[in-house]
Amino acid sequence: MRILGIDPGIATIGFGLIDADAGRTQLLKYGVITTEAGLPLAKRLLRIGSDMEELIAQCKPDVISVEELFFNNNITTGIAVAHGRGVILYSAEKCGVPLFEYTPSQVKQAVVGYGKAEKRQVMDMTRRLLKLKTVPRPDDAADALALAICHARSATSLLQRANLNVKQTI
């Protein structure tokens, strides 16, 4: 299964593409999409949308894994990120790629085994799981890879399979 992980943002959107098969994950590609700070919001959103559609066309993912929004102290930044995330969701739907959303705690649980793990622990486990010499940079790309790994582990869990079987028999 080819999984495209997306760490949403407005200035920097991280992406990470992995191939997951029978519990093994292989890094295919990672990076960021950026928008210029001086551009009006509408132009930044347009850029994110067109770049996402191009990325999806190039990567040809089977699924997309996106982080759910988590508001820290700065609600203004959270609202801007929400705009960017909305465009990302729209782009995935427009391109016909199934979309899965995960909270930061779910990502930490899937990658590290502890839902309250520190960011550096998640980044180091991402590096280890993908058999890399160094942690991918920038952080947004590493976060996107962790999201892809999260989906790979969640989609193959026995609980998930059991739920799929129940849904298929109804």
Buried (B, 14 or more C-beta within 10 A) or exposed (E): BBBBBBBBBBBBBBBBBBBBEEEEBEBBBBBBBBBEEEEEEEEBBBBBBEBBBEBBEEBEBEBBBBBEBEEEEEEEBBEBBBBBBBBBBBBBEEBEBEBBBBBBBBBBBBBBEEEEBEEEBBBBBBBEBBEBEEBBEBBBBBBBBBBBBBBBBBBBEEEEEEEEEEEEEE
